[in-house]
Amino acid sequence: MNKVKVGITGIGSVVGQAVIKSILHSNLHKMISMVGFDYFKDTIGSFWVEKSFLLPDCLKKEIAIEMWVDKIIEYIKLENIKFLLVSLDFELRLIAKYKELIESKTQCRVLISDMRVIEIADDKYLTYKFLKGGGLYYPKTLLLEELDREKIDFPCIVKPRFGSRSRDIFIVNNIRELKYRLGLVNQPIIQELIGSSHDEYTCGIIYLEDSIKGMIALRRELKDGNTLTAYFIKDIPGIIYDYLYRIATRLKPFGACNFQLRIDGQNIPKVFEINARHSGTTYIRALFGFNEVEYILAYFLGYKVENFKLKEGVVKRYYEEMFIKSEKLKIIR
């Protein structure tokens, strides 16, 4: 049986690894051949896929975007890749811009949201404007230049307007701290502090053909900005799922989308970050019975997709090691 080839970018990233593990632990794993893409040799994900390729680092000034596009098209055609999954934030705008070109030059379907969705998700101020404009619960958010005419309560959060790597995020308690932290953050926003760390959720949805195919909300605990422990119970407050439904049906992403939210002191959920892609908790969701990667691939392959059978429990994240023979360190082209 010829296997379906699936391309995965950023196989060394937490997101890329989560996508790979979701496929390996799915009912589709025997009929899929994974082809990885990255910017560094010998990342751990490269040893979990059948073949890997290095892409030109288009974040470097000397590397033309056109070179990157030409290379990924070349590799997709060479390997006859049928589906492309995107794991890295900086690739989202790039691939969305050239999606039609990539698909027209290859037999590959690029599973990514459109530019409108990506721009709303990538820009936390636009996320706030989108929520507010849609009559949805939102965290009060200000740009630096808005501080003179609008008031923000302390404590509040200072963080970068763009990106989602949990870096340069600070809780500030007074105006002196605020001024100091604003000088440390590139393109900062000031945002209300929502609830506490005990009230934080990471949520996944699948949105295809103008409808939600599934969603799950996990309460989580963080360490260094990443989910360390996730909890799922079936009687999570219904207001969270109602809220996610309203956001998703207005945003209209394509495929997988991740929402991070907290519950405030009035038991109101407020999304503070959207990832218009699979996320680092993709495989964690799969362990609870919500394998979004498997569902989306099965959907486009024309296989019957079953309703999710979710399991209550806890997922703990931990480090593990893998021995690699020295001769295998040359597998990346």
C-alpha positions in Angstrom: 0.0 0.0 0.0 1.3 3.4 -1.0 1.5 5.7 2.1 0.2 9.2 2.0 3.0 11.7 2.5 2.4 14.4 5.0 4.9 17.3 5.4 5.5 18.9 8.8 7.4 22.1 9.3 9.4 23.0 12.4 10.0 19.4 13.4 12.4 20.5 16.1 9.9 22.8 17.8 7.5 21.8 20.6 4.6 22.2 18.2 6.2 20.1 15.4 7.0 17.3 17.9 3.4 17.4 19.1 2.1 17.0 15.6 4.5 14.1 14.9 3.5 12.3 18.1 -0.2 12.8 17.3 0.3 11.0 14.0 2.4 8.3 15.5 -0.2 7.5 18.1 -3.2 7.7 15.7 -5.1 5.0 13.7 -3.6 6.5 10.6 0.1 6.0 11.4 0.6 2.9 9.2 -0.8 4.7 6.2 1.1 8.0 6.6 4.7 8.7 5.7 6.0 11.9 7.5 8.4 14.3 5.8 9.9 16.9 8.0 11.3 20.4 7.4 13.5 22.5 9.7 16.3 25.0 9.9 18.7 23.1 12.1 20.3 19.7 11.6 19.6 16.7 13.8 16.6 18.1 15.7 14.8 15.4 17.7 11.9 15.4 15.3 14.1 14.5 12.4 14.6 11.1 14.0 10.9 10.5 14.2 10.0 11.1 10.6 10.9 9.1 7.4 12.8 11.9 5.7 13.9 15.5 6.6 15.0 18.6 4.7 16.6 21.8 5.7 15.0 25.0 4.5 16.8 28.3 3.9 16.5 30.5 7.0 14.4 33.2 5.6 14.8 35.2 8.8 18.3 36.0 7.7 18.6 39.2 5.6 20.7 37.5 3.0 18.1 34.8 2.3 15.5 35.9 -0.2 11.9 34.8 0.5 11.7 33.6 -3.1 14.5 31.1 -2.3 12.5 29.7 0.6 9.4 29.4 -1.5 11.2 27.7 -4.4 12.9 25.2 -2.0 9.7 24.1 -0.2 7.9 23.7 -3.6 10.9 21.7 -4.8 10.9 19.3 -1.8 7.1 18.9 -1.9 7.2 17.9 -5.5 10.2 15.7 -5.0 8.5 13.7 -2.2 5.0 14.0 -3.6 3.7 15.4 -0.4 -0.1 15.5 -0.2 -0.7 17.6 2.9 1.5 20.3 4.6 1.1 21.1 8.3 2.7 24.3 9.6 4.2 24.4 13.1 6.2 27.7 13.4 4.7 31.1 14.0 7.0 33.0 11.6 6.1 30.6 8.8 2.3 31.3 9.0 2.2 34.6 7.2 4.8 33.4 4.7 2.9 30.2 3.8 -0.5 31.9 3.8 0.8 34.5 1.4 2.2 31.8 -1.0 -0.5 29.2 -0.3 -2.1 29.4 -3.7 1.2 29.3 -5.5 2.4 26.3 -3.5 -0.8 24.4 -4.2 -0.9 25.4 -7.9 2.7 24.2 -8.4 2.3 20.9 -6.5 -0.3 18.3 -5.6 -0.2 19.4 -2.0 -3.0 20.8 0.1 -1.7 23.4 2.6 -3.6 23.1 5.8 -3.5 26.6 7.1 -5.9 29.5 7.9 -6.1 32.5 5.7 -4.1 35.7 6.2 -7.0 37.5 8.0 -7.2 34.9 10.7 -3.4 34.7 11.0 -3.0 38.5 11.4 -5.7 38.6 14.1 -4.0 35.7 16.0 -0.5 37.0 15.6 -1.2 40.5 16.9 -2.5 40.6 20.5 -3.9 44.1 20.0 -5.8 42.9 17.0 -7.0 39.9 19.0 -8.4 42.4 21.6 -10.0 44.5 18.9 -11.5 41.4 17.2 -13.0 40.2 20.5 -14.3 43.7 21.5 -15.7 44.4 18.1 -17.6 41.1 18.1 -19.3 41.7 21.4 -17.2 38.9 23.0 -15.6 38.9 26.4 -12.1 40.5 26.2 -9.2 41.6 28.4 -8.8 45.3 28.4 -5.7 46.1 26.3 -3.8 49.3 25.6 -1.1 50.4 23.4 1.7 52.5 24.9 0.3 55.7 23.3 -3.2 55.0 24.8 -2.0 55.2 28.4 -2.3 59.0 28.5 -6.0 58.9 27.9 -7.1 55.6 29.3 -6.7 54.0 32.7 -5.5 50.5 33.4 -5.8 48.9 36.9 -2.9 47.4 38.7 -1.7 44.7 38.8 -1.6 44.4 35.0 0.5 42.7 32.4 3.1 44.0 30.1 4.0 41.8 27.1 5.0 41.9 23.4 2.3 42.8 21.0 3.5 40.1 18.6 4.6 36.5 19.1 3.5 33.7 21.4 6.6 32.2 23.1 5.8 33.4 26.6 8.9 35.6 26.7 9.1 39.1 28.1 5.8 38.9 30.0 5.7 40.8 33.2 3.2 41.4 36.0 3.5 45.0 37.2 2.0 46.5 40.4 2.5 50.2 40.0 3.3 53.0 37.6 7.1 52.9 38.4 7.3 49.2 37.5 5.1 49.8 34.5 7.5 52.4 33.1 10.5 50.2 33.7 9.0 47.1 32.1 7.7 49.1 29.1 11.3 49.9 28.3 12.3 46.3 28.2 9.6 44.9 25.9 9.7 45.3 22.1 6.4 46.8 20.8 4.6 46.3 24.2 0.9 46.2 25.1 -0.5 46.7 28.5 -3.3 44.2 29.4 -5.5 43.6 32.4 -4.4 40.7 34.7 -7.2 38.1 34.4 -7.9 35.9 37.4 -5.0 33.7 38.6 -2.8 31.0 37.3 -5.3 28.5 38.8 -8.0 29.7 36.4 -6.0 29.3 33.1 -7.2 27.1 30.2 -5.7 25.9 26.9 -8.4 25.1 24.4 -8.4 23.4 21.0 -11.0 23.5 18.3 -11.4 22.1 14.8 -13.2 24.3 12.3 -13.9 23.0 8.8 -16.5 24.0 6.2 -18.0 26.7 8.4 -18.7 24.6 11.4 -17.0 23.4 14.5 -16.1 19.7 14.3 -14.9 19.4 17.9 -13.5 21.4 20.8 -11.9 20.7 24.2 -10.9 22.9 27.1 -8.1 21.9 29.5 -7.2 23.6 32.7 -3.5 23.9 32.9 -0.5 24.6 35.1 2.6 26.3 33.6 6.3 26.1 34.0 8.6 28.6 32.1 5.6 29.5 29.9 4.8 25.9 28.8 2.1 23.6 30.0 3.4 21.3 32.6 0.2 19.7 33.8 -3.2 19.6 32.0 -6.6 18.5 33.5 -9.7 17.5 31.7 -13.2 17.0 33.3 -16.4 16.7 31.3 -18.2 19.2 33.4 -16.0 22.2 32.7 -18.1 25.4 33.0 -20.4 25.6 30.0 -19.7 29.3 29.6 -16.2 28.4 28.3 -17.6 26.3 25.5 -20.3 28.8 24.6 -17.6 31.5 24.5 -15.3 29.4 22.3 -18.2 28.6 20.0 -18.9 32.3 19.5 -15.3 33.2 18.9 -14.7 30.3 16.4 -17.8 30.9 14.4 -16.8 34.6 14.0 -13.1 34.1 13.5 -13.6 31.1 11.0 -10.1 29.6 11.2 -9.2 26.6 9.0 -8.5 23.3 10.7 -6.9 23.5 14.1 -6.9 26.6 16.3 -5.7 27.1 19.9 -7.2 29.5 22.4 -5.7 30.5 25.7 -7.9 32.0 28.3 -8.4 32.7 32.0 -11.5 33.0 34.1 -11.8 36.4 35.9 -13.2 37.3 39.3 -16.8 37.4 38.0 -16.4 33.9 36.4 -16.1 35.4 32.9 -13.7 33.7 30.4 -11.4 36.0 28.5 -9.1 34.9 25.7 -5.7 36.5 25.8 -4.0 34.6 23.0 -5.0 32.8 19.8 -2.7 30.5 17.9 -4.0 29.9 14.4 -2.3 26.5 14.1 -1.6 23.4 16.1 0.0 24.2 19.4 2.4 22.8 21.9 -0.5 21.1 23.7 -1.7 19.3 20.5 -0.4 15.9 21.7 -1.7 16.5 25.2 -5.2 16.9 23.8 -4.7 13.7 21.8 -4.0 11.8 25.1 -7.4 12.9 26.3 -8.9 11.5 23.2 -9.0 14.7 21.1 -6.5 13.9 18.3 -7.0 17.0 16.0 -4.2 16.0 13.6 -5.7 12.6 13.0 -9.2 14.0 12.6 -8.2 16.7 10.0 -6.1 14.3 7.9 -8.8 11.6 8.0 -11.4 14.3 7.0 -9.4 15.3 3.9 -8.5 11.8 3.0 -12.2 11.0 2.8 -12.2 8.5 5.7 -15.1 8.3 8.1 -14.4 10.5 11.1 -15.7 9.3 14.5 -17.0 11.5 17.4 -14.3 12.1 19.9 -14.3 9.8 23.0 -12.8 12.1 25.6 -11.2 10.7 28.8 -11.2 12.5 32.1 -7.9 12.7 33.8 -4.5 14.5 34.1 -1.6 14.7 31.7 1.9 15.3 33.1 4.6 16.6 30.8 8.2 15.4 31.5 11.6 15.2 29.8 12.8 12.0 28.2 16.0 10.9 26.3 16.7 9.1 23.1 19.9 7.4 22.0 20.9 7.9 18.4 23.7 6.0 16.6 26.4 8.3 15.2 25.9 7.1 11.6 22.3 8.3 11.7 23.3 11.9 12.3 23.5 12.4 8.6 20.0 11.6 7.7 19.0 15.2 7.0 19.7 16.3 3.5 
